[in-house]
C-alpha cells in the first residue's frame, strides 16, 4: 500500500526564534517544534536530560518494603534467589540485581525459566522446587509475576517469601505475594509508568543501596555500581521497546554513554563480538547487543546470557559472548525460514488478507523466534498478528503476538481467552498458549474482535516527515547537532526528512543474506550521499528503471566505521517524480 507523507506544519518565525533562544541550528528547532516541544524551557529540559531528573525510588509502590525485606535477608544470611524472565529485559534486570546483592554481601542465586518447557513468568514447578531446596529463602521476581495469581498463592501456601517486581499489564486480580513492586499498581502516584522490568530492578537496587548507606545516599562503592547499572537498565529499556521519553530517556542516554567505561567484563566481550564501539546508540542495542542476549532465551539457553553479564572471568566472557553470537546467527536463519513459510501460508489462504488480524500456526515453527517473525508479518500485512508454534505430540502450542497501528493487543487477546490455556503481555506484544484444536476458533474470535474494536486509518499508515530539505544541507555538523535529540527509538524516532528532484549517483545494489538490503548513492546537487534501505532489496530494479528524478523519505545519520565518520541516509520510502504529497 502506498504511504502518504505527512509533513509537520512549521511556523518560520517560531523556528527562527527557538533556534536563536536555544543557540541550535534551525533544523534542530524545526524538529523540536514538529515533536510538540514548543517552548525554550521545555526544549532545554528535553535536550539537557540529567541523572538528577530520575525520580526517587521511594515513590515507586512497594519498593520501600521490598528493600527493607531484602536488606534484612542479607543481614540474616538467608539465601536470595532472583527469578528473571528469559528475554533481554529480564536477563539485564536479573544481572543488575545479582550484582547489587552480591556487592552487598548477600547469598545470591538466580533462575531463568526455559521459554519452551516452562513458559513465561513464574510456574508452579519452579515454585515447588525452590521451596523444597530452601523453604526459608527469599525469592525476587524480575520482569514477571504480576499475572502469576496461582503461583503466588502456592508460594504463600508453601511458606516461601516472594517479592514480585514487574511492569507488565495488571489484570483484574493481583497476586498475593509478600510485596508487589510495579509502577502502575492501583492507587500509584508514581510520575512515570513506562519503566521496563530492568528499570524497576534498577530502582529497587537504588533503594537497597540507600539503606546500606546513610539512608539517602549510597556508599562510594555502591554509587559506582549504580552508575554502571544504568547501562544494564538502558539495554533492557531499548530491547523491550519502551518509549524513550521521561525517565527512560535519562536512563538510556546516560546508560549508553557510560557503557564503554563502566561495562562489566561480560558486556565488554559482547560489545566486541557485536563489533560495536563508542559512541553507542539505542539502535546498536536494538539491532546488535539486544538480539545476541535474546538469542540465548529464544534458543533455550537464557541462563548463559546471565552468566555472561555476571562473570568476572575474561576468558569465560569471551567464550560465552562468542557462543551467543553463534546462537544469534542460528536465530536469524530460523527467522528467515519461518518468515517465508508464514508469507506462503497467507498466500494459500487469500481470504485471510481481508481479515482484520492474522493468526498463523505450524508444527514446523520454533516457538523461540516466532515473536520476531510476528512483528515482521504484522508490518508486512499491516494488521495485528499472532503466530503459533504447535506440537503435534502434545496437542498444544505456544504463540507470540504483535500489534499494529496502536491496537490494544492485551485487551484483544483477553477478550478471546476462553480459547486459550494461558496468556500475558501488554499493549504491543503478548504471549499465549493454546490447544491445537482451538486455533481455528481463536482465529475467528480474535479477528472478529479486532474488526469490531479497531480500524487502520490513513493516519496510521502515514509517514510522519519532520521537514523537506536539500541533500546539500545535510552536513556532518548538522547531523551531529540533530544527535542532541537522541536517544532515538520508540516515542522519540530519529528525525525524518524528505527531498525532491533526487537523482541516482550510483546504480542500486543489493546486499546481505538473500539480497535483503539495498545500497545506493543519491544526489540533488553536486554532492552525492550514500544511502541504505534495510529489508528493501526488492526496490533495486524499480529505482534503477524509474523515469526522471525521485522523491525520497529518509533518516540521516552518522556512519562510523574504523575511525571514519560520514553522513549516510537510511531510505524509508521513495516515489518516482519530483512532486511531494
C-alpha positions as CSV (number, residue, x, y, z in Angstrom):
1,X,0.0,0.0,0.0
2,X,1.3,3.4,-1.0
3,X,2.0,5.5,2.1
4,X,1.2,9.2,2.4
5,X,4.0,11.5,3.5
6,X,2.5,13.8,6.1
7,X,4.5,16.9,6.9
8,X,4.7,18.7,10.2
9,X,3.4,22.3,9.9
10,X,6.1,24.9,10.6
11,X,5.9,28.5,11.7
12,X,9.0,30.0,10.1
13,X,9.3,32.9,12.6
14,X,8.8,30.5,15.5
15,X,11.6,28.2,14.1
16,X,13.9,31.2,13.9
17,X,13.0,32.4,17.4
18,X,13.5,29.0,19.0
19,X,16.8,28.4,17.1
20,X,18.1,31.7,18.5
21,X,16.9,31.1,22.0
22,X,18.5,27.7,22.2
23,X,21.5,28.5,20.0
24,X,20.9,25.5,17.9
25,X,20.6,25.1,14.1
26,X,17.2,25.9,12.6
27,X,16.9,22.2,11.5
28,X,17.0,21.2,15.2
29,X,14.5,23.8,16.2
30,X,12.2,22.7,13.3
31,X,12.3,19.1,14.5
32,X,11.6,20.1,18.1
33,X,8.6,22.0,17.1
34,X,7.4,19.1,14.9
35,X,7.6,16.9,18.0
36,X,5.4,19.3,20.0
37,X,8.3,20.8,22.0
38,X,7.1,24.4,21.8
39,X,8.8,26.5,24.4
40,X,12.5,27.2,25.0
41,X,12.1,25.9,28.6
42,X,10.6,22.6,27.6
43,X,13.2,22.2,24.9
44,X,16.1,22.8,27.3
45,X,14.6,20.2,29.6
46,X,14.4,17.7,26.7
47,X,17.9,18.5,25.5
48,X,19.7,18.5,28.8
49,X,18.3,15.4,30.4
50,X,20.3,14.7,33.7
51,X,20.6,11.8,36.1
52,X,19.2,14.1,38.8
53,X,15.9,14.0,36.7
54,X,15.3,10.4,37.8
55,X,12.6,10.1,40.4
56,X,13.4,9.0,43.9
57,X,12.8,5.2,44.1
58,X,10.7,5.6,47.3
59,X,7.9,6.9,45.1
60,X,7.6,3.5,43.4
61,X,4.8,1.5,45.0
62,X,6.0,-1.3,47.3
63,X,9.7,-0.5,46.9
64,X,10.4,0.6,50.5
65,X,9.0,-2.6,52.0
66,X,10.8,-4.7,49.3
67,X,14.1,-3.0,50.0
68,X,13.7,-3.4,53.8
69,X,12.9,-7.2,53.4
70,X,15.9,-7.7,51.1
71,X,18.4,-5.8,53.4
72,X,17.1,-7.9,56.4
73,X,17.6,-11.1,54.4
74,X,21.2,-10.1,53.6
75,X,21.8,-9.4,57.3
76,X,20.3,-12.7,58.3
77,X,22.5,-14.6,55.7
78,X,19.4,-16.0,54.1
79,X,19.6,-17.3,50.5
80,X,18.1,-14.9,48.0
81,X,17.0,-16.3,44.6
82,X,16.3,-13.9,41.7
83,X,13.7,-15.3,39.3
84,X,14.1,-13.5,36.0
85,X,12.3,-13.6,32.6
86,X,14.2,-15.1,29.7
87,X,14.1,-12.0,27.4
88,X,16.7,-9.1,27.4
89,X,14.7,-7.1,29.9
90,X,14.6,-10.0,32.3
91,X,18.2,-11.0,31.8
92,X,19.6,-7.5,32.3
93,X,17.3,-6.9,35.3
94,X,18.4,-10.2,36.9
95,X,22.1,-9.5,36.3
96,X,21.7,-6.0,37.7
97,X,20.1,-7.1,40.9
98,X,22.6,-10.0,41.2
99,X,25.5,-7.6,41.1
100,X,23.8,-5.3,43.7
101,X,23.0,-8.1,46.2
102,X,26.4,-9.8,45.7
103,X,28.2,-6.5,46.4
104,X,26.0,-6.0,49.5
105,X,27.3,-9.4,50.8
106,X,24.2,-11.4,50.1
107,X,24.0,-15.1,49.3
108,X,22.5,-14.8,45.8
109,X,21.4,-17.3,43.2
110,X,19.3,-16.8,40.1
111,X,17.0,-18.9,38.0
112,X,15.7,-18.3,34.5
113,X,12.8,-20.3,33.1
114,X,13.0,-22.2,29.9
115,X,11.0,-20.4,27.2
116,X,9.6,-23.7,25.7
117,X,9.3,-26.0,28.7
118,X,8.4,-23.5,31.5
119,X,6.8,-20.7,29.6
120,X,6.6,-17.1,30.6
121,X,6.6,-16.0,34.2
122,X,6.5,-17.9,37.5
123,X,5.4,-21.5,37.2
124,X,4.2,-24.0,39.9
125,X,7.0,-26.5,39.2
126,X,9.7,-23.8,39.9
127,X,7.9,-22.6,43.0
128,X,7.8,-26.1,44.4
129,X,11.4,-26.8,43.6
130,X,12.6,-23.6,45.2
131,X,10.5,-24.3,48.4
132,X,11.9,-27.9,48.5
133,X,15.5,-26.7,48.1
134,X,15.3,-24.0,50.8
135,X,12.0,-23.0,52.3
136,X,13.5,-20.1,54.2
137,X,14.9,-18.3,51.1
138,X,13.7,-15.0,49.7
139,X,12.5,-15.1,46.0
140,X,12.5,-11.9,44.0
141,X,10.9,-12.0,40.5
142,X,12.2,-9.6,37.8
143,X,10.2,-8.6,34.8
144,X,7.4,-11.2,35.5
145,X,4.9,-12.3,38.1
146,X,2.2,-9.6,38.2
147,X,-0.1,-12.1,36.4
148,X,1.0,-15.2,38.4
149,X,-2.0,-15.4,40.7
150,X,-1.9,-19.2,41.3
151,X,1.9,-19.3,41.6
152,X,1.9,-16.5,44.2
153,X,-0.8,-18.4,46.2
154,X,1.3,-21.6,46.0
155,X,4.4,-19.8,47.3
156,X,2.4,-18.4,50.3
157,X,1.0,-21.9,50.9
158,X,4.5,-23.3,51.0
159,X,5.8,-20.6,53.3
160,X,8.0,-19.1,50.6
161,X,8.6,-15.3,50.9
162,X,8.0,-13.8,47.4
163,X,8.7,-10.3,46.2
164,X,7.3,-9.6,42.7
165,X,8.8,-6.8,40.6
166,X,7.2,-6.3,37.2
167,X,5.9,-3.7,34.7
168,X,3.5,-5.7,32.6
169,X,-0.2,-5.1,32.3
170,X,-2.1,-5.7,35.5
171,X,-5.1,-7.9,35.4
172,X,-8.3,-7.9,37.4
173,X,-6.7,-9.7,40.3
174,X,-3.3,-9.0,42.0
175,X,-1.1,-11.9,43.1
176,X,-0.9,-12.4,46.9
177,X,2.9,-12.0,47.1
178,X,4.6,-10.7,50.2
179,X,5.3,-7.4,48.3
180,X,4.5,-6.1,44.8
181,X,6.7,-3.6,43.1
182,X,5.1,-2.1,40.0
183,X,4.9,1.5,38.7
184,X,1.2,1.1,37.8
185,X,-0.2,-0.6,40.9
186,X,-3.7,0.6,41.7
187,X,-3.5,3.9,43.6
188,X,0.0,4.5,42.4
189,X,1.1,8.1,42.0
190,X,4.5,7.3,40.5
191,X,5.2,10.0,38.0
192,X,6.3,7.7,35.1
193,X,4.6,4.5,34.4
194,X,6.6,3.3,31.4
195,X,9.5,1.7,33.2
196,X,10.7,-1.7,31.9
197,X,11.5,-4.6,34.2
198,X,15.2,-3.9,34.3
199,X,14.5,-0.2,35.2
200,X,12.2,-1.4,38.1
201,X,15.1,-3.6,39.2
202,X,17.4,-0.6,39.0
203,X,15.1,1.4,41.2
204,X,15.0,-1.5,43.7
205,X,18.8,-1.7,43.7
206,X,19.0,2.1,44.2
207,X,16.6,1.8,47.3
208,X,18.7,-1.1,48.7
209,X,21.9,1.0,48.2
210,X,20.3,3.9,50.1
211,X,19.6,1.7,53.0
212,X,23.1,0.2,53.0
213,X,24.4,3.8,53.0
214,X,23.2,6.6,55.2
215,X,19.5,6.2,54.3
216,X,19.6,8.7,51.5
217,X,22.9,8.3,49.8
218,X,24.8,5.1,48.8
219,X,28.3,4.4,49.8
220,X,31.0,5.3,47.2
221,X,31.3,1.6,46.2
222,X,27.6,1.2,45.7
223,X,27.3,4.6,44.0
224,X,29.8,3.4,41.4
225,X,27.8,0.2,41.0
226,X,24.6,2.2,40.4
227,X,26.3,4.3,37.7
228,X,27.3,1.0,35.9
229,X,23.9,-0.5,36.5
230,X,22.3,2.3,34.5
231,X,23.8,0.7,31.4
232,X,22.0,-2.6,32.0
233,X,18.8,-0.7,32.6
234,X,19.3,1.1,29.3
235,X,19.8,-2.2,27.4
236,X,16.6,-3.6,28.9
237,X,14.7,-0.4,28.2
238,X,15.6,-0.3,24.5
239,X,15.2,-4.0,23.9
240,X,11.7,-4.0,25.5
241,X,10.8,-1.2,23.1
242,X,9.8,1.2,25.9
243,X,9.1,4.9,24.9
244,X,12.4,6.8,25.1
245,X,10.8,9.7,27.0
246,X,10.9,10.9,30.6
247,X,13.0,8.6,32.9
248,X,13.6,6.2,30.1
249,X,15.3,8.9,28.0
250,X,17.6,9.7,31.0
251,X,18.4,6.0,31.6
252,X,19.2,5.3,28.0
253,X,21.2,8.5,27.4
254,X,23.5,8.1,30.4
255,X,23.5,4.3,30.4
256,X,24.8,4.1,26.8
257,X,27.3,6.9,27.3
258,X,28.7,5.2,30.4
259,X,28.8,1.6,29.0
260,X,32.2,1.6,27.4
261,X,34.0,2.8,30.6
262,X,31.8,1.0,33.1
263,X,30.8,-2.2,31.3
264,X,31.3,-5.5,33.0
265,X,33.8,-8.0,31.7
266,X,30.9,-9.9,30.0
267,X,29.3,-6.8,28.5
268,X,32.7,-5.7,27.1
269,X,33.1,-9.1,25.4
270,X,29.6,-8.8,24.0
271,X,30.4,-5.4,22.6
272,X,33.5,-6.8,21.0
273,X,31.6,-9.7,19.2
274,X,28.9,-7.3,18.2
275,X,31.6,-5.0,16.6
276,X,30.2,-2.0,18.4
277,X,32.4,0.8,19.6
278,X,31.6,4.0,21.3
279,X,29.7,6.2,21.0
280,X,26.8,3.7,21.3
281,X,23.3,4.5,20.1
282,X,20.0,3.0,21.1
283,X,19.9,1.3,17.6
284,X,23.2,-0.5,18.5
285,X,21.3,-2.1,21.4
286,X,18.2,-2.8,19.3
287,X,19.9,-4.4,16.4
288,X,23.2,-5.8,17.7
289,X,23.5,-6.1,21.5
290,X,19.9,-7.0,22.4
291,X,19.4,-9.7,19.8
292,X,22.5,-11.5,20.9
293,X,21.3,-11.6,24.5
294,X,17.8,-12.5,23.4
295,X,19.1,-15.4,21.2
296,X,20.1,-17.3,24.3
297,X,16.5,-17.2,25.7
298,X,14.9,-17.9,22.3
299,X,17.0,-21.0,21.8
300,X,16.5,-22.3,25.4
301,X,19.8,-21.1,26.9
302,X,18.8,-17.9,28.6
303,X,20.9,-18.7,31.7
304,X,24.0,-18.4,29.6
305,X,23.2,-14.7,29.0
306,X,23.0,-14.0,32.7
307,X,26.3,-15.9,33.2
308,X,27.9,-13.6,30.6
309,X,26.6,-10.5,32.3
310,X,27.7,-11.6,35.8
311,X,31.0,-13.3,35.2
312,X,34.4,-11.6,36.2
313,X,36.4,-14.2,34.2
314,X,37.6,-12.6,30.9
315,X,38.2,-16.0,29.2
316,X,34.8,-17.3,30.1
317,X,33.3,-14.0,29.0
318,X,34.8,-14.3,25.5
319,X,33.6,-17.9,25.2
320,X,30.1,-17.0,26.3
321,X,29.9,-13.9,24.0
322,X,31.2,-16.0,21.0
323,X,28.5,-18.6,21.8
324,X,25.7,-16.0,22.0
325,X,26.9,-14.6,18.7
326,X,26.6,-18.1,17.1
327,X,23.2,-18.5,18.6
328,X,22.1,-15.2,17.1
329,X,23.2,-16.3,13.7
330,X,21.2,-19.5,14.1
331,X,18.2,-17.4,15.2
332,X,18.4,-15.3,12.1
333,X,18.4,-18.4,9.8
334,X,15.4,-19.8,11.6
335,X,13.6,-16.4,11.4
336,X,14.2,-16.2,7.6
337,X,12.8,-19.7,7.0
338,X,9.7,-19.1,9.2
339,X,9.0,-15.7,7.7
340,X,9.0,-17.2,4.2
341,X,6.7,-20.0,5.4
342,X,4.3,-17.6,7.1
343,X,4.0,-15.5,3.9
344,X,3.3,-18.6,1.9
345,X,0.6,-19.6,4.4
346,X,-1.2,-16.3,3.9
347,X,-0.8,-16.6,0.1
348,X,-2.5,-20.1,0.3
349,X,-5.5,-18.5,2.2
350,X,-6.3,-15.3,0.3
351,X,-9.4,-14.8,2.5
352,X,-7.1,-14.1,5.4
353,X,-5.8,-11.0,3.7
354,X,-9.3,-9.5,4.1
355,X,-9.4,-10.4,7.8
356,X,-8.7,-7.7,10.4
357,X,-6.0,-9.8,12.0
358,X,-3.8,-12.8,11.2
359,X,-3.5,-16.0,13.3
360,X,-0.9,-18.3,11.7
361,X,0.1,-21.7,13.0
362,X,2.5,-24.5,12.1
363,X,4.0,-27.7,13.6
364,X,7.3,-26.7,12.0
365,X,8.0,-23.4,13.8
366,X,10.3,-22.8,16.7
367,X,8.5,-21.1,19.5
368,X,11.6,-19.1,20.5
369,X,11.7,-17.0,17.3
370,X,8.1,-16.5,16.2
371,X,7.8,-13.3,18.1
372,X,10.3,-11.6,15.8
373,X,8.6,-13.0,12.8
374,X,5.2,-12.0,14.1
375,X,6.4,-8.4,14.2
376,X,7.6,-8.6,10.6
377,X,4.4,-10.2,9.4
378,X,2.3,-7.5,11.2
379,X,4.2,-4.8,9.4
380,X,4.1,-6.7,6.1
381,X,0.3,-7.2,6.1
382,X,-0.5,-4.1,8.2
383,X,-2.6,-5.9,10.9
384,X,-2.2,-7.4,14.4
385,X,-0.6,-10.9,14.1
386,X,-0.5,-14.0,16.3
387,X,1.9,-16.8,15.4
388,X,1.6,-20.2,17.0
389,X,4.3,-22.9,17.2
390,X,2.3,-26.2,17.6
391,X,3.4,-29.5,18.9
392,X,1.7,-32.5,17.2
393,X,2.9,-34.8,20.1
394,X,1.4,-32.6,22.9
395,X,-1.6,-31.2,21.0
396,X,-0.8,-27.7,22.2
397,X,1.1,-24.7,21.0
398,X,2.9,-21.6,22.2
399,X,2.5,-18.3,20.4
400,X,3.6,-14.7,20.2
401,X,1.5,-11.7,19.2
402,X,2.4,-8.3,17.9
403,X,0.2,-5.3,17.4
404,X,-0.2,-2.9,14.5
405,X,-1.3,0.7,14.3
406,X,-1.9,1.1,18.1
407,X,-4.3,-1.8,18.6
408,X,-4.5,-2.8,22.3
409,X,-3.3,-6.4,21.9
410,X,-3.6,-7.4,25.5
411,X,-7.3,-6.4,25.7
412,X,-8.0,-8.2,22.4
413,X,-6.4,-11.4,23.5
414,X,-8.0,-11.2,26.9
415,X,-11.4,-11.0,25.2
416,X,-10.7,-14.3,23.4
417,X,-9.1,-16.0,26.4
418,X,-11.8,-18.8,26.5
419,X,-9.9,-20.3,23.6
420,X,-6.5,-20.1,25.3
421,X,-4.7,-22.0,28.1
422,X,-2.7,-19.0,29.3
423,X,-1.8,-15.5,28.1
424,X,0.0,-12.4,29.2
425,X,1.8,-9.3,27.9
426,X,1.0,-5.7,27.2
427,X,-0.4,-3.3,24.7
428,X,2.0,-4.0,21.9
429,X,3.2,-7.6,22.5
430,X,1.8,-10.7,24.1
431,X,2.4,-14.4,24.6
432,X,-0.2,-17.2,24.6
433,X,-0.5,-21.0,24.9
434,X,-3.3,-22.9,23.3
435,X,-4.7,-26.3,22.5
436,X,-4.2,-27.2,18.8
437,X,-7.9,-27.9,18.3
438,X,-8.7,-24.3,19.4
439,X,-6.7,-22.5,16.8
440,X,-9.5,-22.0,14.3
441,X,-11.9,-20.8,17.0
442,X,-9.4,-18.4,18.4
443,X,-8.6,-17.1,14.9
444,X,-12.3,-16.4,14.3
445,X,-12.8,-14.8,17.7
446,X,-9.7,-12.7,17.6
447,X,-10.2,-11.4,14.1
448,X,-13.8,-10.5,14.9
449,X,-12.7,-8.6,18.0
450,X,-10.1,-6.6,16.1
451,X,-12.6,-5.9,13.3
452,X,-15.1,-4.6,15.9
453,X,-12.8,-2.6,18.0
454,X,-10.1,-1.3,15.7
455,X,-9.6,0.0,12.2
456,X,-6.5,1.1,10.4
457,X,-6.9,4.7,9.3
458,X,-5.0,6.6,6.7
459,X,-3.3,8.4,9.6
460,X,-1.9,5.1,10.9
461,X,-0.2,4.4,7.6
462,X,1.2,7.9,7.2
463,X,4.9,8.6,7.2
464,X,5.5,11.5,9.5
465,X,8.0,13.8,8.0
466,X,9.7,16.5,10.1
467,X,10.7,18.7,7.1
468,X,11.8,18.8,3.5
469,X,15.4,19.5,2.9
470,X,18.1,19.7,0.3
471,X,20.6,16.9,0.5
472,X,23.4,19.6,0.3
473,X,22.2,20.9,3.7
474,X,22.9,17.6,5.4
475,X,26.4,18.4,6.6
476,X,28.3,16.4,9.2
477,X,27.8,19.4,11.6
478,X,24.1,19.5,11.0
479,X,23.6,15.8,11.7
480,X,25.7,15.9,14.8
481,X,23.5,18.7,16.0
482,X,20.4,16.6,15.4
483,X,22.0,13.9,17.6
484,X,21.4,16.1,20.6
485,X,17.8,14.9,20.3
486,X,18.8,11.3,20.9
487,X,18.4,8.6,22.2
488,X,16.1,7.7,19.2
489,X,13.6,4.9,19.4
490,X,10.1,4.2,20.5
491,X,8.3,7.5,21.3
492,X,11.2,9.6,20.0
493,X,12.0,8.5,16.5
494,X,15.1,9.5,14.6
495,X,14.4,12.8,12.6
496,X,12.8,12.0,9.3
497,X,13.1,14.3,6.2
498,X,12.2,14.3,2.5
499,X,14.0,15.6,-0.6
500,X,12.8,16.0,-4.1
501,X,14.5,16.2,-7.5
502,X,16.9,13.5,-6.4
503,X,19.0,11.6,-8.9
504,X,20.9,8.3,-8.8
505,X,24.7,8.9,-8.4
506,X,25.3,5.1,-8.5
507,X,23.2,2.2,-9.5
508,X,21.3,0.4,-6.6
509,X,23.0,-2.8,-5.4
510,X,21.5,-5.5,-3.2
511,X,23.5,-6.8,-0.2
512,X,23.1,-9.1,2.8
513,X,21.8,-12.7,3.1
514,X,19.3,-13.3,0.4
515,X,19.8,-9.9,-1.1
516,X,17.6,-8.5,1.6
517,X,19.1,-5.0,1.8
518,X,19.7,-2.2,-0.7
519,X,22.6,0.3,-1.0
520,X,22.8,3.2,-3.4
521,X,24.1,6.8,-3.8
522,X,21.8,9.8,-4.3
523,X,22.2,13.5,-5.1
524,X,20.2,16.6,-5.8
525,X,23.3,18.8,-6.3
526,X,26.9,18.1,-6.8
527,X,27.4,16.2,-3.6
528,X,26.3,12.5,-3.6
529,X,25.4,10.8,-0.4
530,X,25.4,7.1,0.4
531,X,22.1,5.5,1.3
532,X,20.9,2.1,2.6
533,X,17.4,0.6,2.7
534,X,17.2,-2.3,5.2
535,X,14.9,-5.2,4.2
536,X,14.2,-3.5,0.8
537,X,16.3,-5.3,-1.7
538,X,13.2,-5.6,-3.9
539,X,13.5,-1.8,-4.6
540,X,16.7,-2.2,-6.6
541,X,15.2,-2.7,-10.0
542,X,12.2,-0.3,-9.7
543,X,14.6,2.5,-8.6
544,X,17.1,1.7,-11.3
545,X,14.4,1.9,-14.1
546,X,12.4,4.8,-12.7
547,X,11.9,7.6,-15.1
548,X,13.1,11.0,-14.2
549,X,14.0,12.3,-10.7
550,X,13.0,10.7,-7.4
551,X,11.4,12.0,-4.2
552,X,12.8,10.2,-1.2
553,X,11.9,9.9,2.5
554,X,14.8,9.2,4.8
555,X,16.6,9.4,8.1
556,X,20.1,10.9,8.1
557,X,22.7,9.6,10.5
558,X,26.5,9.5,11.0
559,X,28.0,6.3,9.8
560,X,31.1,5.4,11.9
561,X,33.5,2.8,10.6
562,X,37.1,2.2,11.6
563,X,37.5,5.7,13.0
564,X,36.0,7.5,10.0
565,X,32.6,9.3,10.0
566,X,30.4,10.2,7.1
567,X,26.8,11.2,6.6
568,X,24.5,8.4,5.4
569,X,20.8,8.2,4.6
570,X,18.6,5.5,5.7
571,X,16.0,5.3,3.0
572,X,12.4,4.8,4.3
573,X,10.3,5.3,1.2
574,X,10.6,6.7,-2.4
575,X,8.5,7.8,-5.3
576,X,9.1,8.3,-8.9
577,X,8.9,12.0,-9.9
578,X,9.8,15.2,-8.1
579,X,6.4,16.0,-6.6
580,X,5.7,15.8,-2.9
581,X,2.3,14.8,-1.5
